[in-house]
Amino acid sequence: MNEPSSQATSPAMPEDTEANADQTFFRVTIRAPIHKVWAELTRTDAILPFFFNSVCDTSGLKEGAPVRMRSKDGKYTSVVGEVLEFEPPYRYAHTFRFTSLDDPPCVVRYRLKEVDGGTEFTLINENVAAGSKSEKYMTQGGTFITTNLKALVETGKPTMGGRIALFMMGLFAPFTPKRCRSEHWPL
């Protein structure tokens, strides 16, 4: 990719598109040490603005553990999955399914690599059903996550656009479908 590494990329395929046709990559360089980026990515004790103001709920970030992304009040669960890979501070992967949709689960991978000037962060979506609502949401979400994780780690707050989007999502929270209530998605 020939784009500047300091900006989040829109979905971009690696050079070997034939071997990676079922993957979408989002990559950004964050001006911070790898351990700082990893710590923010794997927090389970706070609201995560770059994950749409969700809280990561899990019995422990380790292979085989369930993981849920819940609203800050715990009433709703937006995403469910299971940890597939957890190798601090370089690799983390989990299955991923939106609770509001009937689309099949897919896989989300996070890769961190130390580079000059900081940490290269790559989010990879794998095996997302083509043409599905999940594909649409995850394409938009990949850009939001990489851009706002970078801003949060570097400045302590999401981008202005991210803050506006989070505010608007908060206004629509009362309209969350009943099927997303956390009692339907126990840990």
C-alpha positions in Angstrom: 0.0 0.0 0.0 1.4 3.3 -1.0 -0.8 5.5 1.3 0.8 7.4 4.2 1.1 5.1 7.1 0.0 7.8 9.5 -3.6 7.7 8.3 -6.1 4.9 8.6 -6.7 3.2 5.3 -10.1 2.4 3.9 -10.6 -1.3 3.1 -7.5 -2.2 1.1 -6.4 -5.6 -0.1 -2.8 -6.6 0.3 -0.7 -7.2 -2.8 -1.5 -10.9 -2.9 -5.3 -10.4 -3.4 -5.7 -13.9 -4.8 -4.7 -15.6 -1.6 -6.6 -13.1 0.6 -9.9 -12.6 -1.3 -11.9 -13.3 1.9 -10.1 -10.7 4.0 -10.4 -6.9 4.3 -7.5 -4.9 5.9 -7.6 -1.6 7.8 -4.1 -0.4 8.7 -2.8 2.6 10.6 0.5 3.6 12.3 0.0 4.9 15.8 2.6 7.1 17.3 2.9 5.1 20.6 4.7 2.1 21.9 3.2 -1.3 21.1 2.4 -2.0 24.8 0.3 1.2 25.1 -1.7 0.3 21.9 -2.2 -3.2 23.2 -3.3 -2.1 26.6 -6.0 0.2 25.1 -7.1 -2.5 22.5 -7.6 -5.1 25.2 -9.2 -3.1 28.0 -12.1 -4.8 29.8 -12.5 -2.3 32.6 -13.7 0.8 30.7 -15.8 2.1 27.9 -13.9 1.8 24.6 -14.8 4.8 22.4 -13.1 3.2 19.3 -15.4 0.2 19.7 -18.5 2.4 19.6 -18.6 3.1 23.3 -18.9 -0.6 24.1 -17.4 -2.4 27.1 -15.6 -5.7 26.4 -17.1 -8.3 28.7 -15.3 -11.6 29.0 -14.3 -14.2 31.5 -10.7 -13.5 30.5 -8.9 -12.7 27.3 -7.5 -16.1 26.4 -8.1 -18.7 23.7 -11.6 -20.2 24.0 -13.0 -17.5 26.2 -16.3 -15.9 25.3 -16.3 -12.2 24.5 -19.2 -9.8 24.4 -19.3 -6.1 23.4 -22.0 -4.5 25.7 -23.4 -1.1 26.2 -21.9 1.0 29.0 -25.0 0.3 31.2 -24.8 -3.5 30.4 -28.4 -3.6 29.1 -27.5 -4.4 25.5 -25.0 -6.7 23.8 -24.1 -5.7 20.2 -21.5 -8.3 19.4 -20.7 -11.9 20.6 -17.8 -14.1 19.9 -15.0 -16.4 21.2 -11.3 -15.6 21.5 -9.4 -17.6 18.9 -5.9 -16.2 19.4 -4.3 -14.1 22.1 -0.6 -13.4 22.0 0.3 -10.2 23.8 1.2 -7.7 22.5 1.1 -8.8 18.9 -2.0 -10.9 18.0 -5.6 -11.1 19.0 -8.4 -12.7 17.1 -12.0 -13.6 17.9 -15.2 -14.8 16.1 -17.6 -12.0 15.5 -21.4 -11.8 15.2 -23.8 -8.9 15.4 -26.6 -9.8 17.8 -29.0 -7.6 15.8 -28.5 -9.6 12.5 -28.9 -13.2 11.4 -25.7 -13.1 9.4 -23.2 -16.0 10.0 -20.2 -15.3 12.3 -16.9 -14.2 10.8 -13.5 -13.6 12.3 -11.8 -10.3 13.3 -8.0 -10.2 13.8 -5.8 -7.5 15.3 -2.1 -7.4 14.5 0.3 -5.1 16.1 3.9 -4.6 14.9 6.6 -2.3 16.2 7.8 0.1 13.5 9.9 3.3 13.3 7.8 6.0 15.0 5.3 3.7 16.8 3.1 0.8 16.2 1.5 -0.5 13.0 -2.0 -1.6 13.9 -3.9 -3.8 11.4 -7.5 -4.9 11.7 -8.5 -7.8 9.4 -12.0 -8.9 8.8 -12.2 -12.5 7.5 -15.0 -14.6 6.0 -17.7 -11.9 6.2 -20.7 -12.9 4.2 -20.5 -11.0 0.9 -23.3 -8.5 0.3 -24.5 -8.9 3.9 -25.4 -6.1 6.4 -22.5 -7.4 8.5 -20.1 -6.7 5.6 -21.5 -3.1 5.2 -21.3 -2.4 8.9 -17.8 -3.9 9.3 -16.4 -2.0 6.4 -17.7 1.3 8.0 -16.6 0.0 11.4 -13.1 -0.9 10.4 -12.3 2.7 9.4 -14.0 4.1 12.5 -12.0 1.7 14.8 -8.6 2.3 13.3 -9.0 6.1 13.1 -10.4 6.5 16.6 -8.0 4.0 18.3 -5.1 6.0 16.8 -6.6 9.3 18.0 -7.4 7.9 21.4 -3.9 6.5 22.0 -2.2 9.6 20.6 -4.4 12.4 22.1 -6.5 10.8 24.8 -9.8 11.3 22.9 -11.5 10.1 19.7 -11.5 12.2 16.6 -14.1 15.1 16.4 -16.1 13.0 13.8 -15.9 10.0 16.1 -17.2 12.0 19.1 -20.1 13.3 17.0 -20.9 9.8 15.8 -20.8 8.4 19.4 -23.1 11.2 20.6 -25.6 10.4 17.8 -25.4 6.7 18.6 -26.2 7.5 22.2 -29.3 9.4 21.1 -30.5 6.3 19.3 -29.7 3.8 22.0 -33.3 3.6 23.3 -34.3 2.2 19.9 -31.9 -0.8 20.2 -33.8 -4.0 19.2 -35.1 -6.1 22.0 -33.2 -9.1 20.6 -30.0 -7.3 21.6 -30.9 -7.2 25.3 -28.0 -8.8 27.3 -30.2 -11.4 29.0 -30.5 -13.0 25.5 -26.7 -13.1 25.2 -25.3 -14.4 28.5 -21.5 -14.7 29.0 
